Amino acid sequence: MSTTAYITHPSFLRHEMGEDHPECPARLDVINDHLLSHGFLNLMPTYQAPRVTREQLMRAHTAHHLAEIEALVPVAGYAQVDPDTRMNPLSLIAARHAAGAVVLATDLVVSGEVTSAFCAVRPPGHHAERDAAMGFCFFNNVAVGIRHAQRHHGIKRIALIDFDVHHGNGSEDILAGDDEVLMVSTFQHPLYPYLGEIPKGSNMLNVPLAPYTCGDAMRKVVIERWLPALEAFRPELIYISAGFDAHRDDDMANLGWVEKDYAWLTARILDVANRHSGGRIISTLEGGYALHALARSVGEHVGVLLGAVDA
């Protein structure tokens, strides 16, 4: 079996945006409980996410963005970041550890200490642009990790695969035009953030999916569009923005994926990784708000990375 690290931090449970907010601490509780009850956590070395450094953040974000976020931290209650996103007094701490999780995952995977990693983080990151927080996201965790792989480890060909139901506009904003990165994504369109239909760079392969389509449409995209592009690119390292809100039980969107679709998709990504990057994959949690569906879907995803689930 492959060695897959599990990276998380207690601060992720202390970030919350209000009693009825869908991006809630219970998301990590159900994931942890599911992985534990199915024996997966016993197979995974567990690490606490460090706090990201300012230097690491500045590779993906502007000084203006960092200053704005720091200035918003409330003494009590909540600060409104955008119509959907709030900060409590502990949110910035969690956001720093969420970005730090992907940096640590990068170090562990590139050094060969583990083959792959799953970062169970909150807040998510793929909507955070170079100079703006939005869509439940403060810092772009995966982009910070990719820049660390490039600048600190000298990795030259990096693939980012984003299968969240919402387009990763922040990742595209930061990475578009970088010929050392290939970003492939699929997402429901039209849907928040109402972007992605027209790619920002030639290194972006964005494939919108119509509402009410199921996993078959995703599989067709992967076979016909993603896999040829990934094979031609031959990535040395693969990152996944792993959002599970395309599940049919998730009312944040209108796609109809099921758990086995996530297993199948993860297996195809793993095939590419085994051919080109020594199996090296870093996956970080993005969306997924129907709690039981989220837990089951993450279980399939992590189980395939471990080699404990067939797909």
N, C-alpha and C positions, 0 to 999 in steps of 0.2 A: 504493500500500500504506500501511497505518497504520504509525505508528512505535511500536514496543513496546520498552520498556526491559527489560533483564535486570539484576536486582539480586541480588548475592550477596556473600559475604565469606569469606576464608580461615579464620576462626575456626569456621565451620560444620563444617569437616572435622576439627577438633580436639575437638569434643564427641562423646563416645562413652559408651555405657552398658554395655559388656561385649562380649566376643567374639561371642556368639550373639544379641545383641539385634537385633530386626528394624529398629529405627529407627537405622540405621547410616550412617556417612559415605559408603559406596558408593552410597547413594541419589542423592546429588548428583553423584557421579562419572559415573554412567550417564546422568543427565539431560544434563549438560554434554556428554558424548561424543556423545550422540544429536543434540542440537541443532547441535553443531559439524559432525558428519558429514553432516547434511542441509542444511547451508548456512544454517540459521536464525540462528545467532549472528552471521554476517556482516551480517545485516540489522538487528541489534539493538544500539543503544548500550548498553554495559555500565557499570554503576556499582557501586562498593563501598558496602555498607550502613554508615551511620554508627552509632555507639552511641546508643541511645535515652537521653533525659535523664530524670532523676527526675520532673520536672514532667510530661513526656509519659506516663510510666508511671502516675503518680498519678491521671490522668484515668480510668483503667480499673481500677486496683487500689488496695488499701488500704495504708497505711503498715505495718500489721502483716504483710501478705503479703510486701512487699519486705524487711522485716527478717528474716522467717523464712527466705526464700530465701538472703539474704546470709549468715545464720548457719550454713546447712547446707554451704557450700562446703568440701570437704575439702582438706587439705594434700596428701594423696596418696590413691590408691585411689578408692573410691566412697562417696558418701553416699546412703542410700536415702530417696527422697522419698515414694513410695507403692509398692505391690507391683510395679508395672510400670516405675517411673521412678527413675533414678539420676542423680547428678551426679558428674562428675569435676572436677578442679581448674580446668578451662577451660570448663566448661559455662555458668557464669553469664555469661562474656564472650560466648559464642555467643548466649545468650538475649537479651542486650542488643542485639546487632547484628541479630538476627532481628526484634525489634520495631522497631528503627531502620530496617530495610529498608522496612517498610510506611509508616512516616512519610515517608521519602524518596520513595517511590513516590507518595504523596499529593501532596507538593509538586511533583513533576515533572509529574504529570497535571493537577492543578488549574491550574498556571501555564501549561499548554499546551506545555511543552518536549517532551513526548511525548504520544501519544494514550492509551496503555495501558502497563501494566507487569506483568511476571511476577517475583515474588520467590522465588528459589530458596533457601529458608532451612531451617535446622535450628537448634534444635528447633522443631517445629510449635507451634501455640498454641491451637486452638479448644476444647480441654478445660479450659484454665486459667480458673478462676472468679475473681471479684473478690478473694476472700480465700483462694484455694487453688490449688496446683499439682497436676496429676494427668494421667494418660494420656499420658505422654511430653512434656507441655507445662509450661512454667514461667511465661511471660507470654503473655497473649492478644494475639498480634501484630496480628490484624485489628481487634480492638476498640480497641487503641491507635491504629491508623491512622484508624479511624472517628471516634474522639473528637478526634483532631488535625484532621480535616477540618471537624468541627463548630466546635471552639473557636478554632482558628487561622485557618481559611479561611471560616468562616461558612456552610458548606453546610447546607441545610435539609432536603433529602430524599435520604436515602442508602439504597440497597438492599444487603443482604448476602445472597449466594447461597452456600449451603453444600451441596456434593454429596459430601462425605466419607461413607463407609459407616457411620461412627459419628456419632451426634448431637453437634452442637457445643454441648454443655451449658454450657461456659464463656461462649461468646458470648451465649447466651440469658440466662444469669445476669446478665451485665453490661448487656445492651441491652434486656431485656424492659421494657415500659412506656414506652419512649422513642418518642413518636409522630413523631419526625423520622427514624426508622429502621424499615424493613421487612425482617425476616429471613425468607427462605424456605429450607426445607431438606428434604432427603429422606435417609433413612438406613435401614439394616436394623433391624428390631425383632422380637423382642427381641435385643439385643446391647449390649455395653458402650457407654456408661455406664448403660444400662437406664433412660434418661430420655427425655423428648421427646414421649411419646405425648399428654400433656396439656400444651399450651403454657402458659408462664408469663405471657404478656401478649397483648393483642389485636393487637400488631404482630408476632406470631410465627405463621408459617404452616408448621407441622411436618407432614410427610407420611411416616409410617412405611411401609416396604416389607417384605413377608414374605420370609423366607429362601427362596433358590432361585429368586427371580424374576429376569428378565433386563432388558435395556435397554428392551424394549417397555413395561414397567410404568413405568419412569422417564419415558419420552416421553409417556405418557398423563397422568401427574401434571403434567408441565411444561405441556402444552397445556391441560388442563382446570382446573388449580389455580394454578400459578405465573404464567403469562402474563396471565390476567385481573387478578390482584392487582397485578402489576408495572405493567401498563398503567394501572390506576386510580391507582396511587401516583405515577407519572411521576418516577422517580428522577433527580436531578441528577448522581449519581455512583454507580457500582456497584463493590462489592467482591465477590471470590469467595474463599471458603475451599475451595481446590482439593485435595480428597483423591481419590486414584486407587485406593483399596483396595476399591472395588466391582467391580473387574475380575475376570473369571472365574478368572484364574490366581492370584489373591491369596488365600492360605489364612487370612488374618486374619478373613475373613467368608465369607458364602455367597451373594453376589449374582453375577450372570452378565453384567456389562457387558463390552463390548469397546471397542477404541480408537475405532471410528467412532461409538459412543454418546457418547464425550466430545467428539468433533468436532461432532456434531449439537447437543449441549447447549450447547457454547460458541457455536455459530452463533446459537442462539435468544437467548442472553444478549446477544450482540453486536447482534442486531436491535433489542432493547429499548434498548440503549445508543445506537445510532445514531438512534433516534427521539426519545429523551428527554434524553440526557446528552452529546451531542456525541461519542459513541463512547468515553467515558471509563470505563475499567475498570482496576481494580487487583486482580490475582490473586496469592494467596500460597499456597505449598505447605503442605498438611497431611499426610494419610496417603498410603499407597501403598508396599507392601513386597515385592512380586514384582518384582525389579529390571528385568528386560527389559520386562515389561508396563508398569511405571511409566514407563520411558523412552519407549516408543512412545506411551503415552497422553498424556504431557506434550507430546510432539512434535505430536500432533494438536491439542491445546488451544492451544499457542503458535502453531502454524501457522495456525489460524483467526483468532486475534487479529491476526496479521501480515497476513492476507489472502493467505497463500501456500498454504493448504489449503482445498479446497471441501468443504462438508458439506450 
